[in-house]
């Protein structure tokens, strides 16, 4: 079966997602926030916010980012774009990312840790650490949280689709999609270019 990722379609066309309530969020807030560059994640979050892996083990923000170079992939939820495009793009290019001097690749979502476990099928080698920010404390601290509305009433917090390069706690690069259904700047290829590495061409799987 042909892999969808290399085709890079216009994600606005995924009507099944655009009709969901997740797209009722305040779209005007979706833009790259230039002031985030240079932000120290360990200070903005006080360093003690915790993220949980798929086994429920918790890690503080300080322990994750201090003294390390980390790539963060922020995913809104269990959507077609997350499952079939964004996450597979990173699993496809993990060797190049790590060869570029990166210590960890993280996938952060406000889904619970048990829901995240379903994505492990895309990463048999477990090169990407799936982390749950269920209370959205980390997501809010780095300014990637958006309030979801239904019938004009605040319903819940969702996260933008984003990616970051963080060096010793400092955000050096940030990419944010304009819409939940977009997949234009949060792919692994963009991260590799920002790391100064040309993405390798991978043949399509069958």
For each residue, the residues with C-beta under 8 A, 3 or more apart:
1: 205 206
2: 204 205 206
3: 6 88 204 205
4: 7 9 84 85 88
5: 8 84 85 88 89 92
6: 3 202 204
7: 4
8: 5 183 187
9: 4 13
10: 13
11: 14 81 85 179 181 182 183 184
12: 18 179 181 182
13: 9 10
14: 11 17 18 80 81 181
15: 18 19
16: 19 20 80
17: 14 20 22 23 79 80 81 180 181
18: 12 14 15 23 181
19: 15 16 23
20: 16 17 23 79
21: 24 148 150 155
22: 17 25 76 77 79 148 158 180
23: 17 18 19 20 27 179 180 181
24: 21 148 149 150
25: 22 29 146 147 148 149 158 180
26: 29 146 147 149
27: 23 30 178 179
28:
29: 25 26 146 160
30: 27 146 160 176 177 178 179
31: 176 178
32: 174 175 176
33: 36 143 174 176
34: 37
35: 38 39
36: 33 39 142 143 171 174
37: 34 171 172 173 174
38: 35 170 171
39: 35 36 44 142 170 171
40: 43 44 169 170 171
41: 44 45 61 65 141 142 166 169 170 171
42: 45 47 61 62 65 66 169
43: 40 46 47 169
44: 39 40 41 141 142
45: 41 42 48 49 61 137 138 141 142
46: 43 49
47: 42 43 60 61 62 66
48: 45 60 61 62
49: 45 46 60 61 137 138 141
50: 58 59 60 61
51: 58 59 61 64 108 131 132 133 138
52: 56 57 58 59 113 131 132 134
53: 56 57 58 59 113 129 130 131 132
54: 113 114 116 117 120 130 132
55: 113
56: 52 53 113
57: 52 53
58: 50 51 52 53
59: 50 51 52 53 63 64 131
60: 47 48 49 50 63 64
61: 41 42 45 47 48 49 50 51 64 65 138
62: 42 47 48 65 66 169
63: 59 60 66
64: 51 59 60 61 68 70 104 106
65: 41 42 61 62 68 70 166 168 169
66: 42 47 62 63 168 169
67: 168
68: 64 65 103 104 168
69: 101 102 103 165 166 167 168
70: 64 65 102 103 104 105 106 164 165 166 167
71: 90 97 102 104 105 106 163 164 165 166 191
72: 106 108 162 163 164 165 166
73: 86 87 90 105 106 107 108 128 162 163 186
74: 108 109 139 144 159 160 161 162 163 164 186
75: 79 82 86 87 107 108 109 159 161
76: 22 79 81 82 109 158 159 160 161 180
77: 22 82 109 110 111 158 159
78: 82 83 111 115 118
79: 17 20 22 75 76 82 83 180
80: 14 16 17 83 84 85
81: 11 14 17 76 84 85 86 161 180 181 182 183
82: 75 76 77 78 79 85 86 87 109 161
83: 78 79 80 87 119 122
84: 4 5 80 81 88
85: 4 5 11 80 81 82 88 89 183 187
86: 73 75 81 82 89 90 161 183 186 187
87: 73 75 82 83 90 91 107 119 122 123 128
88: 3 4 5 84 85 91 92 122
89: 5 85 86 92 93 187 188 189
90: 71 73 86 87 93 94 97 105 107 128 188 191
91: 87 88 94 122 123 127 128
92: 5 88 89 188 202
93: 89 90 96 97 188 189 192 199 200 202
94: 90 91 97 98 105 123 125 127 128
95: 98 99
96: 93 99 100 192 197 199 200
97: 71 90 93 94 100 102 105 188 191 192 195 197
98: 94 95 102 105 127
99: 95 96 197
100: 96 97 192 195 196 197
101: 69 195
102: 69 70 71 97 98 105 195
103: 68 69 70
104: 64 68 70 71 129
105: 70 71 73 90 94 97 98 102 127 128 129
106: 64 70 71 72 73 128 129 130 131
107: 73 75 87 90 116 119 128 129 130 131
108: 51 72 73 74 75 131 132 133 138 139 159
109: 74 75 76 77 82 115 116 130 131 132 133 159
110: 77 132 133 134 135 136 139 157 158 159
111: 77 78 115 116 132 134
112: 115 116 132 134
113: 52 53 54 55 56 116 117 130 132 134
114: 54 117
115: 78 109 111 112 118 132
116: 54 107 109 111 112 113 119 130 131 132
117: 54 113 114 120 130
118: 78 115 121
119: 83 87 107 116 122 123 130
120: 54 117 123 124 126 130
121: 118 124
122: 83 87 88 91 119
123: 87 91 94 119 120 126 127 128
124: 120 121
125: 94
126: 120 123 129
127: 91 94 98 105 123
128: 73 87 90 91 94 105 106 107 123
129: 53 104 105 106 107 126
130: 53 54 106 107 109 113 116 117 119 120
131: 51 52 53 59 106 107 108 109 116
132: 51 52 53 54 108 109 110 111 112 113 115 116
133: 51 108 109 110 136 137 138 139 159
134: 52 110 111 112 113
135: 110
136: 110 133 139 140 145 157 159
137: 45 49 133 140 141
138: 45 49 51 61 108 133 141 142
139: 74 108 110 133 136 142 144 145 157 159
140: 136 137 143 144 145 157
141: 41 44 45 49 137 138
142: 36 39 41 44 45 138 139 164 171
143: 33 36 140
144: 74 139 140 159 160 162 176
145: 136 139 140 157 158 159 160
146: 25 26 29 30 157 158 159 160
147: 25 26 154 156 157 158
148: 21 22 24 25 154 155 156 157 158
149: 24 25 26 152 153 154 155
150: 21 24 153 155
151:
152: 149
153: 149 150
154: 147 148 149
155: 21 148 149 150
156: 147 148
157: 110 136 139 140 145 146 147 148
158: 22 25 76 77 110 145 146 147 148 180
159: 74 75 76 77 108 109 110 133 136 139 144 145 146 162
160: 29 30 74 76 144 145 146 176 177 180
161: 74 75 76 81 82 86 176 177 180 182 183 186
162: 72 73 74 144 159 174 175 176 177 186
163: 71 72 73 74 174 175 185 186 190 191
164: 70 71 72 74 142 171 173 174 175
165: 69 70 71 72 171 172 173 191 194 195
166: 41 65 69 70 71 72 169 170 171 172
167: 69 70 170 172
168: 65 66 67 68 69
169: 40 41 42 43 62 65 66 166
170: 38 39 40 41 166 167
171: 36 37 38 39 40 41 142 164 165 166 174
172: 37 165 166 167 194
173: 37 164 165 191 194
174: 32 33 36 37 162 163 164 171
175: 32 162 163 164 185 186 190 191
176: 30 31 32 33 144 160 161 162 185 186
177: 30 160 161 162 180 182 183 184 185 186
178: 27 30 31 182
179: 11 12 23 27 30 182
180: 17 22 23 25 76 79 81 158 160 161 177
181: 11 12 14 17 18 23 81
182: 11 12 81 161 177 178 179 185
183: 8 11 81 85 86 161 177 186 187
184: 11 177 187
185: 163 175 176 177 182 190
186: 73 74 86 161 162 163 175 176 177 183 190
187: 8 85 86 89 183 184 190 191
188: 89 90 92 93 97 191 192 199
189: 89 93 192 193 199
190: 163 175 185 186 187 193 194
191: 71 90 97 163 165 173 175 187 188 194 195
192: 93 96 97 100 188 189 195 197 198 199
193: 189 190 196 197 198 199
194: 165 172 173 190 191
195: 97 100 101 102 165 191 192
196: 100 193
197: 96 97 99 100 192 193
198: 192 193
199: 93 96 188 189 192 193
200: 93 96
201:
202: 6 92 93
203:
204: 2 3 6
205: 1 2 3
206: 1 2
